[in-house]
Amino acid sequence: MHGPTSAPHGRSSARYARAVAAAVVAIAALITAANAGPARASEPARTAVQAER
């Protein structure tokens, strides 16, 4: 019984390369988001009750 011993649907190395590239991009996005820090709050708007004081 003879047949191909590699992946049945084309090059497996290209699929692995895409998967590794996607993993690298995902890790870079997570690291960037983790280092972004919390957003700064702006000054709260004054209400009518605060303006009377």
C-alpha positions as a Python dict, from the first residue, in 0.01 Angstrom:
ca = {
    (1, 'M'): (0, 0, 0),
    (2, 'H'): (174, 311, -127),
    (3, 'G'): (59, 663, -75),
    (4, 'P'): (161, 1005, 45),
    (5, 'T'): (298, 1013, 397),
    (6, 'S'): (258, 1386, 444),
    (7, 'A'): (-56, 1588, 505),
    (8, 'P'): (-338, 1499, 266),
    (9, 'H'): (-427, 1858, 177),
    (10, 'G'): (-114, 2024, 51),
    (11, 'R'): (178, 2160, 246),
    (12, 'S'): (155, 2122, 618),
    (13, 'S'): (449, 2358, 674),
    (14, 'A'): (249, 2651, 537),
    (15, 'R'): (-36, 2572, 774),
    (16, 'Y'): (201, 2556, 1068),
    (17, 'A'): (364, 2883, 965),
    (18, 'R'): (24, 3056, 958),
    (19, 'A'): (-65, 2912, 1297),
    (20, 'V'): (263, 3027, 1450),
    (21, 'A'): (224, 3372, 1297),
    (22, 'A'): (-130, 3401, 1437),
    (23, 'A'): (-7, 3294, 1780),
    (24, 'V'): (271, 3555, 1775),
    (25, 'V'): (24, 3828, 1678),
    (26, 'A'): (-217, 3721, 1953),
    (27, 'I'): (58, 3721, 2216),
    (28, 'A'): (179, 4064, 2102),
    (29, 'A'): (-175, 4200, 2128),
    (30, 'L'): (-216, 4059, 2479),
    (31, 'I'): (116, 4205, 2595),
    (32, 'T'): (29, 4544, 2446),
    (33, 'A'): (-311, 4543, 2615),
    (34, 'A'): (-161, 4441, 2949),
    (35, 'N'): (95, 4723, 2938),
    (36, 'A'): (-154, 4990, 2831),
    (37, 'G'): (-264, 5059, 3188),
    (38, 'P'): (-596, 5187, 3308),
    (39, 'A'): (-768, 5472, 3131),
    (40, 'R'): (-764, 5806, 3308),
    (41, 'A'): (-1096, 5946, 3419),
    (42, 'S'): (-1179, 6299, 3320),
    (43, 'E'): (-1302, 6559, 3568),
    (44, 'P'): (-1655, 6477, 3678),
    (45, 'A'): (-1919, 6711, 3543),
    (46, 'R'): (-2060, 6954, 3798),
    (47, 'T'): (-2424, 6903, 3884),
    (48, 'A'): (-2676, 7168, 3985),
    (49, 'V'): (-2644, 7065, 4353),
    (50, 'Q'): (-2266, 7108, 4346),
    (51, 'A'): (-2294, 7445, 4173),
    (52, 'E'): (-2510, 7587, 4458),
    (53, 'R'): (-2242, 7520, 4721),
}
